[in-house]
Amino acid sequence: MYVVPDARRGGVLRALLAAAERWCESRGLTEMRLHNVPEAEASAAAWQALGFEIVEHLRVRHLPIRS
């Protein structure tokens, strides 16, 4: 999810999350997951405040494309 800076701190993210949670619940889902970059401290704090917790760290190594 991305909220434009002018709309932040007004409950937009919380409303979007509530709609996503209702969608999940209506389909019998019991868990929500998200990926965010650890360098984005503001978004990490927002997700934590909304009840998301870190359960793993993922590292990726891109391989060169060889012809």
PDB file of N, CA, C and O in Angstrom:
ATOM      1  N   MET A   1       0.847  -1.178   0.000  1.00  0.00           N
ATOM      2  CA  MET A   1       0.000   0.000   0.000  1.00  0.00           C
ATOM      3  C   MET A   1       0.883   1.229   0.000  1.00  0.00           C
ATOM      4  O   MET A   1       1.976   1.234   0.567  1.00  0.00           O
ATOM      5  N   TYR A   2       0.400   2.247  -0.632  1.00  0.00           N
ATOM      6  CA  TYR A   2       1.123   3.518  -0.641  1.00  0.00           C
ATOM      7  C   TYR A   2       0.103   4.627  -0.444  1.00  0.00           C
ATOM      8  O   TYR A   2      -0.920   4.674  -1.126  1.00  0.00           O
ATOM      9  N   VAL A   3       0.388   5.503   0.480  1.00  0.00           N
ATOM     10  CA  VAL A   3      -0.467   6.661   0.720  1.00  0.00           C
ATOM     11  C   VAL A   3       0.353   7.896   0.378  1.00  0.00           C
ATOM     12  O   VAL A   3       1.446   8.089   0.911  1.00  0.00           O
ATOM     13  N   VAL A   4      -0.170   8.725  -0.505  1.00  0.00           N
ATOM     14  CA  VAL A   4       0.558   9.929  -0.903  1.00  0.00           C
ATOM     15  C   VAL A   4       0.787  10.809   0.329  1.00  0.00           C
ATOM     16  O   VAL A   4      -0.050  10.858   1.230  1.00  0.00           O
ATOM     17  N   PRO A   5       1.923  11.500   0.357  1.00  0.00           N
ATOM     18  CA  PRO A   5       2.278  12.282   1.552  1.00  0.00           C
ATOM     19  C   PRO A   5       1.186  13.234   2.038  1.00  0.00           C
ATOM     20  O   PRO A   5       0.989  13.364   3.246  1.00  0.00           O
ATOM     21  N   ASP A   6       0.475  13.901   1.132  1.00  0.00           N
ATOM     22  CA  ASP A   6      -0.556  14.850   1.567  1.00  0.00           C
ATOM     23  C   ASP A   6      -1.727  14.176   2.279  1.00  0.00           C
ATOM     24  O   ASP A   6      -2.462  14.834   3.015  1.00  0.00           O
ATOM     25  N   ALA A   7      -1.907  12.872   2.067  1.00  0.00           N
ATOM     26  CA  ALA A   7      -3.033  12.162   2.678  1.00  0.00           C
ATOM     27  C   ALA A   7      -2.626  11.373   3.921  1.00  0.00           C
ATOM     28  O   ALA A   7      -3.468  10.724   4.542  1.00  0.00           O
ATOM     29  N   ARG A   8      -1.382  11.420   4.280  1.00  0.00           N
ATOM     30  CA  ARG A   8      -0.902  10.657   5.439  1.00  0.00           C
ATOM     31  C   ARG A   8      -1.374  11.281   6.751  1.00  0.00           C
ATOM     32  O   ARG A   8      -1.707  12.464   6.826  1.00  0.00           O
ATOM     33  N   ARG A   9      -1.387  10.440   7.771  1.00  0.00           N
ATOM     34  CA  ARG A   9      -1.766  10.834   9.135  1.00  0.00           C
ATOM     35  C   ARG A   9      -3.232  11.238   9.222  1.00  0.00           C
ATOM     36  O   ARG A   9      -3.627  12.008  10.096  1.00  0.00           O
ATOM     37  N   GLY A  10      -4.040  10.700   8.292  1.00  0.00           N
ATOM     38  CA  GLY A  10      -5.461  11.007   8.306  1.00  0.00           C
ATOM     39  C   GLY A  10      -6.333   9.763   8.364  1.00  0.00           C
ATOM     40  O   GLY A  10      -7.547   9.849   8.180  1.00  0.00           O
ATOM     41  N   GLY A  11      -5.728   8.611   8.618  1.00  0.00           N
ATOM     42  CA  GLY A  11      -6.491   7.376   8.735  1.00  0.00           C
ATOM     43  C   GLY A  11      -6.665   6.598   7.448  1.00  0.00           C
ATOM     44  O   GLY A  11      -7.390   5.604   7.416  1.00  0.00           O
ATOM     45  N   VAL A  12      -6.000   7.045   6.371  1.00  0.00           N
ATOM     46  CA  VAL A  12      -6.158   6.355   5.078  1.00  0.00           C
ATOM     47  C   VAL A  12      -5.610   4.930   5.154  1.00  0.00           C
ATOM     48  O   VAL A  12      -6.282   3.987   4.737  1.00  0.00           O
ATOM     49  N   LEU A  13      -4.421   4.770   5.672  1.00  0.00           N
ATOM     50  CA  LEU A  13      -3.817   3.434   5.758  1.00  0.00           C
ATOM     51  C   LEU A  13      -4.663   2.527   6.636  1.00  0.00           C
ATOM     52  O   LEU A  13      -4.884   1.366   6.292  1.00  0.00           O
ATOM     53  N   ARG A  14      -5.134   3.034   7.750  1.00  0.00           N
ATOM     54  CA  ARG A  14      -5.971   2.245   8.655  1.00  0.00           C
ATOM     55  C   ARG A  14      -7.266   1.805   7.943  1.00  0.00           C
ATOM     56  O   ARG A  14      -7.710   0.671   8.118  1.00  0.00           O
ATOM     57  N   ALA A  15      -7.867   2.695   7.145  1.00  0.00           N
ATOM     58  CA  ALA A  15      -9.092   2.354   6.410  1.00  0.00           C
ATOM     59  C   ALA A  15      -8.817   1.307   5.336  1.00  0.00           C
ATOM     60  O   ALA A  15      -9.604   0.377   5.162  1.00  0.00           O
ATOM     61  N   LEU A  16      -7.709   1.452   4.615  1.00  0.00           N
ATOM     62  CA  LEU A  16      -7.346   0.466   3.596  1.00  0.00           C
ATOM     63  C   LEU A  16      -7.096  -0.899   4.234  1.00  0.00           C
ATOM     64  O   LEU A  16      -7.533  -1.925   3.712  1.00  0.00           O
ATOM     65  N   LEU A  17      -6.404  -0.905   5.345  1.00  0.00           N
ATOM     66  CA  LEU A  17      -6.120  -2.160   6.041  1.00  0.00           C
ATOM     67  C   LEU A  17      -7.414  -2.803   6.533  1.00  0.00           C
ATOM     68  O   LEU A  17      -7.570  -4.021   6.438  1.00  0.00           O
ATOM     69  N   ALA A  18      -8.340  -2.006   7.057  1.00  0.00           N
ATOM     70  CA  ALA A  18      -9.615  -2.549   7.528  1.00  0.00           C
ATOM     71  C   ALA A  18     -10.380  -3.198   6.373  1.00  0.00           C
ATOM     72  O   ALA A  18     -10.969  -4.265   6.544  1.00  0.00           O
ATOM     73  N   ALA A  19     -10.376  -2.565   5.204  1.00  0.00           N
ATOM     74  CA  ALA A  19     -11.048  -3.139   4.039  1.00  0.00           C
ATOM     75  C   ALA A  19     -10.366  -4.438   3.613  1.00  0.00           C
ATOM     76  O   ALA A  19     -11.044  -5.410   3.279  1.00  0.00           O
ATOM     77  N   ALA A  20      -9.047  -4.464   3.622  1.00  0.00           N
ATOM     78  CA  ALA A  20      -8.311  -5.678   3.260  1.00  0.00           C
ATOM     79  C   ALA A  20      -8.588  -6.791   4.269  1.00  0.00           C
ATOM     80  O   ALA A  20      -8.723  -7.956   3.893  1.00  0.00           O
ATOM     81  N   GLU A  21      -8.671  -6.435   5.534  1.00  0.00           N
ATOM     82  CA  GLU A  21      -8.944  -7.435   6.564  1.00  0.00           C
ATOM     83  C   GLU A  21     -10.353  -8.015   6.397  1.00  0.00           C
ATOM     84  O   GLU A  21     -10.541  -9.223   6.541  1.00  0.00           O
ATOM     85  N   ARG A  22     -11.326  -7.181   6.098  1.00  0.00           N
ATOM     86  CA  ARG A  22     -12.687  -7.681   5.853  1.00  0.00           C
ATOM     87  C   ARG A  22     -12.704  -8.625   4.647  1.00  0.00           C
ATOM     88  O   ARG A  22     -13.373  -9.658   4.669  1.00  0.00           O
ATOM     89  N   TRP A  23     -11.960  -8.261   3.592  1.00  0.00           N
ATOM     90  CA  TRP A  23     -11.873  -9.107   2.397  1.00  0.00           C
ATOM     91  C   TRP A  23     -11.297 -10.465   2.768  1.00  0.00           C
ATOM     92  O   TRP A  23     -11.829 -11.497   2.356  1.00  0.00           O
ATOM     93  N   CYS A  24     -10.224 -10.476   3.535  1.00  0.00           N
ATOM     94  CA  CYS A  24      -9.589 -11.738   3.953  1.00  0.00           C
ATOM     95  C   CYS A  24     -10.542 -12.584   4.803  1.00  0.00           C
ATOM     96  O   CYS A  24     -10.697 -13.785   4.582  1.00  0.00           O
ATOM     97  N   GLU A  25     -11.168 -11.933   5.771  1.00  0.00           N
ATOM     98  CA  GLU A  25     -12.082 -12.661   6.652  1.00  0.00           C
ATOM     99  C   GLU A  25     -13.249 -13.260   5.879  1.00  0.00           C
ATOM    100  O   GLU A  25     -13.691 -14.364   6.194  1.00  0.00           O
ATOM    101  N   SER A  26     -13.754 -12.553   4.874  1.00  0.00           N
ATOM    102  CA  SER A  26     -14.883 -13.062   4.096  1.00  0.00           C
ATOM    103  C   SER A  26     -14.504 -14.298   3.284  1.00  0.00           C
ATOM    104  O   SER A  26     -15.376 -15.030   2.815  1.00  0.00           O
ATOM    105  N   ARG A  27     -13.229 -14.523   3.122  1.00  0.00           N
ATOM    106  CA  ARG A  27     -12.740 -15.681   2.377  1.00  0.00           C
ATOM    107  C   ARG A  27     -12.137 -16.742   3.287  1.00  0.00           C
ATOM    108  O   ARG A  27     -11.544 -17.709   2.809  1.00  0.00           O
ATOM    109  N   GLY A  28     -12.284 -16.566   4.579  1.00  0.00           N
ATOM    110  CA  GLY A  28     -11.800 -17.566   5.529  1.00  0.00           C
ATOM    111  C   GLY A  28     -10.304 -17.525   5.774  1.00  0.00           C
ATOM    112  O   GLY A  28      -9.748 -18.463   6.346  1.00  0.00           O
ATOM    113  N   LEU A  29      -9.648 -16.466   5.356  1.00  0.00           N
ATOM    114  CA  LEU A  29      -8.210 -16.353   5.576  1.00  0.00           C
ATOM    115  C   LEU A  29      -7.948 -15.949   7.022  1.00  0.00           C
ATOM    116  O   LEU A  29      -8.725 -15.199   7.613  1.00  0.00           O
ATOM    117  N   THR A  30      -6.869 -16.439   7.582  1.00  0.00           N
ATOM    118  CA  THR A  30      -6.585 -16.195   8.996  1.00  0.00           C
ATOM    119  C   THR A  30      -5.280 -15.436   9.226  1.00  0.00           C
ATOM    120  O   THR A  30      -4.855 -15.250  10.366  1.00  0.00           O
ATOM    121  N   GLU A  31      -4.648 -14.999   8.138  1.00  0.00           N
ATOM    122  CA  GLU A  31      -3.356 -14.335   8.279  1.00  0.00           C
ATOM    123  C   GLU A  31      -3.157 -13.356   7.132  1.00  0.00           C
ATOM    124  O   GLU A  31      -3.562 -13.616   5.999  1.00  0.00           O
ATOM    125  N   MET A  32      -2.540 -12.247   7.436  1.00  0.00           N
ATOM    126  CA  MET A  32      -2.160 -11.276   6.411  1.00  0.00           C
ATOM    127  C   MET A  32      -0.646 -11.143   6.463  1.00  0.00           C
ATOM    128  O   MET A  32      -0.053 -11.160   7.542  1.00  0.00           O
ATOM    129  N   ARG A  33      -0.023 -11.011   5.306  1.00  0.00           N
ATOM    130  CA  ARG A  33       1.431 -10.840   5.234  1.00  0.00           C
ATOM    131  C   ARG A  33       1.754  -9.642   4.368  1.00  0.00           C
ATOM    132  O   ARG A  33       0.974  -9.276   3.489  1.00  0.00           O
ATOM    133  N   LEU A  34       2.886  -9.038   4.609  1.00  0.00           N
ATOM    134  CA  LEU A  34       3.330  -7.949   3.753  1.00  0.00           C
ATOM    135  C   LEU A  34       4.845  -7.933   3.713  1.00  0.00           C
ATOM    136  O   LEU A  34       5.521  -8.451   4.601  1.00  0.00           O
ATOM    137  N   HIS A  35       5.348  -7.330   2.671  1.00  0.00           N
ATOM    138  CA  HIS A  35       6.778  -7.114   2.520  1.00  0.00           C
ATOM    139  C   HIS A  35       7.002  -5.614   2.494  1.00  0.00           C
ATOM    140  O   HIS A  35       6.301  -4.879   1.799  1.00  0.00           O
ATOM    141  N   ASN A  36       7.975  -5.172   3.249  1.00  0.00           N
ATOM    142  CA  ASN A  36       8.386  -3.769   3.153  1.00  0.00           C
ATOM    143  C   ASN A  36       9.891  -3.700   3.345  1.00  0.00           C
ATOM    144  O   ASN A  36      10.490  -4.584   3.957  1.00  0.00           O
ATOM    145  N   VAL A  37      10.493  -2.652   2.822  1.00  0.00           N
ATOM    146  CA  VAL A  37      11.940  -2.524   2.926  1.00  0.00           C
ATOM    147  C   VAL A  37      12.301  -2.024   4.322  1.00  0.00           C
ATOM    148  O   VAL A  37      11.665  -1.105   4.839  1.00  0.00           O
ATOM    149  N   PRO A  38      13.308  -2.619   4.924  1.00  0.00           N
ATOM    150  CA  PRO A  38      13.653  -2.231   6.296  1.00  0.00           C
ATOM    151  C   PRO A  38      14.158  -0.797   6.424  1.00  0.00           C
ATOM    152  O   PRO A  38      14.104  -0.214   7.507  1.00  0.00           O
ATOM    153  N   GLU A  39      14.646  -0.230   5.330  1.00  0.00           N
ATOM    154  CA  GLU A  39      15.155   1.144   5.381  1.00  0.00           C
ATOM    155  C   GLU A  39      14.030   2.174   5.497  1.00  0.00           C
ATOM    156  O   GLU A  39      14.279   3.325   5.857  1.00  0.00           O
ATOM    157  N   ALA A  40      12.809   1.773   5.198  1.00  0.00           N
ATOM    158  CA  ALA A  40      11.670   2.687   5.265  1.00  0.00           C
ATOM    159  C   ALA A  40      11.156   2.714   6.709  1.00  0.00           C
ATOM    160  O   ALA A  40      10.181   2.042   7.047  1.00  0.00           O
ATOM    161  N   GLU A  41      11.821   3.491   7.540  1.00  0.00           N
ATOM    162  CA  GLU A  41      11.524   3.485   8.971  1.00  0.00           C
ATOM    163  C   GLU A  41      10.102   3.939   9.281  1.00  0.00           C
ATOM    164  O   GLU A  41       9.462   3.382  10.174  1.00  0.00           O
ATOM    165  N   ALA A  42       9.596   4.937   8.565  1.00  0.00           N
ATOM    166  CA  ALA A  42       8.240   5.431   8.838  1.00  0.00           C
ATOM    167  C   ALA A  42       7.199   4.356   8.545  1.00  0.00           C
ATOM    168  O   ALA A  42       6.270   4.154   9.327  1.00  0.00           O
ATOM    169  N   SER A  43       7.357   3.665   7.414  1.00  0.00           N
ATOM    170  CA  SER A  43       6.375   2.627   7.100  1.00  0.00           C
ATOM    171  C   SER A  43       6.520   1.439   8.041  1.00  0.00           C
ATOM    172  O   SER A  43       5.519   0.834   8.426  1.00  0.00           O
ATOM    173  N   ALA A  44       7.740   1.097   8.416  1.00  0.00           N
ATOM    174  CA  ALA A  44       7.939  -0.004   9.367  1.00  0.00           C
ATOM    175  C   ALA A  44       7.250   0.312  10.693  1.00  0.00           C
ATOM    176  O   ALA A  44       6.618  -0.561  11.288  1.00  0.00           O
ATOM    177  N   ALA A  45       7.368   1.544  11.154  1.00  0.00           N
ATOM    178  CA  ALA A  45       6.716   1.947  12.403  1.00  0.00           C
ATOM    179  C   ALA A  45       5.193   1.900  12.261  1.00  0.00           C
ATOM    180  O   ALA A  45       4.489   1.495  13.186  1.00  0.00           O
ATOM    181  N   ALA A  46       4.693   2.313  11.102  1.00  0.00           N
ATOM    182  CA  ALA A  46       3.246   2.282  10.880  1.00  0.00           C
ATOM    183  C   ALA A  46       2.726   0.852  10.898  1.00  0.00           C
ATOM    184  O   ALA A  46       1.717   0.565  11.543  1.00  0.00           O
ATOM    185  N   TRP A  47       3.407  -0.045  10.195  1.00  0.00           N
ATOM    186  CA  TRP A  47       2.962  -1.435  10.164  1.00  0.00           C
ATOM    187  C   TRP A  47       3.022  -2.058  11.547  1.00  0.00           C
ATOM    188  O   TRP A  47       2.130  -2.816  11.927  1.00  0.00           O
ATOM    189  N   GLN A  48       4.049  -1.751  12.290  1.00  0.00           N
ATOM    190  CA  GLN A  48       4.142  -2.295  13.648  1.00  0.00           C
ATOM    191  C   GLN A  48       2.993  -1.773  14.506  1.00  0.00           C
ATOM    192  O   GLN A  48       2.393  -2.530  15.269  1.00  0.00           O
ATOM    193  N   ALA A  49       2.688  -0.495  14.384  1.00  0.00           N
ATOM    194  CA  ALA A  49       1.582   0.090  15.148  1.00  0.00           C
ATOM    195  C   ALA A  49       0.240  -0.531  14.762  1.00  0.00           C
ATOM    196  O   ALA A  49      -0.692  -0.541  15.566  1.00  0.00           O
ATOM    197  N   LEU A  50       0.139  -1.044  13.543  1.00  0.00           N
ATOM    198  CA  LEU A  50      -1.089  -1.673  13.074  1.00  0.00           C
ATOM    199  C   LEU A  50      -1.136  -3.168  13.378  1.00  0.00           C
ATOM    200  O   LEU A  50      -2.048  -3.866  12.934  1.00  0.00           O
ATOM    201  N   GLY A  51      -0.160  -3.657  14.132  1.00  0.00           N
ATOM    202  CA  GLY A  51      -0.203  -5.035  14.605  1.00  0.00           C
ATOM    203  C   GLY A  51       0.614  -6.045  13.830  1.00  0.00           C
ATOM    204  O   GLY A  51       0.550  -7.237  14.130  1.00  0.00           O
ATOM    205  N   PHE A  52       1.382  -5.607  12.840  1.00  0.00           N
ATOM    206  CA  PHE A  52       2.231  -6.532  12.097  1.00  0.00           C
ATOM    207  C   PHE A  52       3.550  -6.701  12.849  1.00  0.00           C
ATOM    208  O   PHE A  52       4.090  -5.742  13.400  1.00  0.00           O
ATOM    209  N   GLU A  53       4.052  -7.919  12.862  1.00  0.00           N
ATOM    210  CA  GLU A  53       5.329  -8.180  13.513  1.00  0.00           C
ATOM    211  C   GLU A  53       6.288  -8.825  12.527  1.00  0.00           C
ATOM    212  O   GLU A  53       5.868  -9.479  11.572  1.00  0.00           O
ATOM    213  N   ILE A  54       7.551  -8.640  12.760  1.00  0.00           N
ATOM    214  CA  ILE A  54       8.574  -9.254  11.910  1.00  0.00           C
ATOM    215  C   ILE A  54       8.726 -10.711  12.323  1.00  0.00           C
ATOM    216  O   ILE A  54       8.922 -11.016  13.499  1.00  0.00           O
ATOM    217  N   VAL A  55       8.632 -11.609  11.343  1.00  0.00           N
ATOM    218  CA  VAL A  55       8.780 -13.033  11.630  1.00  0.00           C
ATOM    219  C   VAL A  55       9.961 -13.654  10.891  1.00  0.00           C
ATOM    220  O   VAL A  55      10.386 -14.759  11.229  1.00  0.00           O
ATOM    221  N   GLU A  56      10.491 -12.967   9.897  1.00  0.00           N
ATOM    222  CA  GLU A  56      11.673 -13.461   9.205  1.00  0.00           C
ATOM    223  C   GLU A  56      12.339 -12.314   8.454  1.00  0.00           C
ATOM    224  O   GLU A  56      11.716 -11.299   8.145  1.00  0.00           O
ATOM    225  N   HIS A  57      13.592 -12.504   8.177  1.00  0.00           N
ATOM    226  CA  HIS A  57      14.323 -11.581   7.312  1.00  0.00           C
ATOM    227  C   HIS A  57      14.658 -12.355   6.045  1.00  0.00           C
ATOM    228  O   HIS A  57      15.073 -13.512   6.113  1.00  0.00           O
ATOM    229  N   LEU A  58      14.486 -11.742   4.928  1.00  0.00           N
ATOM    230  CA  LEU A  58      14.712 -12.392   3.639  1.00  0.00           C
ATOM    231  C   LEU A  58      15.859 -11.693   2.930  1.00  0.00           C
ATOM    232  O   LEU A  58      15.873 -10.468   2.812  1.00  0.00           O
ATOM    233  N   ARG A  59      16.798 -12.458   2.472  1.00  0.00           N
ATOM    234  CA  ARG A  59      17.910 -11.906   1.690  1.00  0.00           C
ATOM    235  C   ARG A  59      17.819 -12.455   0.269  1.00  0.00           C
ATOM    236  O   ARG A  59      17.459 -13.613   0.060  1.00  0.00           O
ATOM    237  N   VAL A  60      18.145 -11.622  -0.685  1.00  0.00           N
ATOM    238  CA  VAL A  60      18.075 -12.004  -2.091  1.00  0.00           C
ATOM    239  C   VAL A  60      19.403 -11.677  -2.756  1.00  0.00           C
ATOM    240  O   VAL A  60      19.997 -10.631  -2.494  1.00  0.00           O
ATOM    241  N   ARG A  61      19.853 -12.555  -3.597  1.00  0.00           N
ATOM    242  CA  ARG A  61      21.033 -12.294  -4.419  1.00  0.00           C
ATOM    243  C   ARG A  61      20.622 -12.477  -5.861  1.00  0.00           C
ATOM    244  O   ARG A  61      20.234 -13.571  -6.269  1.00  0.00           O
ATOM    245  N   HIS A  62      20.705 -11.416  -6.630  1.00  0.00           N
ATOM    246  CA  HIS A  62      20.355 -11.481  -8.050  1.00  0.00           C
ATOM    247  C   HIS A  62      21.534 -12.050  -8.833  1.00  0.00           C
ATOM    248  O   HIS A  62      22.680 -11.641  -8.644  1.00  0.00           O
ATOM    249  N   LEU A  63      21.242 -12.974  -9.691  1.00  0.00           N
ATOM    250  CA  LEU A  63      22.281 -13.598 -10.507  1.00  0.00           C
ATOM    251  C   LEU A  63      22.341 -12.917 -11.867  1.00  0.00           C
ATOM    252  O   LEU A  63      21.319 -12.463 -12.380  1.00  0.00           O
ATOM    253  N   PRO A  64      23.513 -12.844 -12.442  1.00  0.00           N
ATOM    254  CA  PRO A  64      23.623 -12.219 -13.766  1.00  0.00           C
ATOM    255  C   PRO A  64      22.945 -13.101 -14.830  1.00  0.00           C
ATOM    256  O   PRO A  64      22.949 -14.329 -14.748  1.00  0.00           O
ATOM    257  N   ILE A  65      22.377 -12.437 -15.805  1.00  0.00           N
ATOM    258  CA  ILE A  65      21.756 -13.160 -16.916  1.00  0.00           C
ATOM    259  C   ILE A  65      22.876 -13.524 -17.898  1.00  0.00           C
ATOM    260  O   ILE A  65      23.616 -12.658 -18.366  1.00  0.00           O
ATOM    261  N   ARG A  66      22.979 -14.793 -18.190  1.00  0.00           N
ATOM    262  CA  ARG A  66      24.019 -15.266 -19.098  1.00  0.00           C
ATOM    263  C   ARG A  66      23.394 -15.813 -20.359  1.00  0.00           C
ATOM    264  O   ARG A  66      22.401 -16.539 -20.314  1.00  0.00           O
ATOM    265  N   SER A  67      23.980 -15.461 -21.473  1.00  0.00           N
ATOM    266  CA  SER A  67      23.433 -15.952 -22.738  1.00  0.00           C
ATOM    267  C   SER A  67      24.144 -17.178 -23.220  1.00  0.00           C
ATOM    268  O   SER A  67      23.803 -17.716 -24.273  1.00  0.00           O
TER     269      SER A  67
END
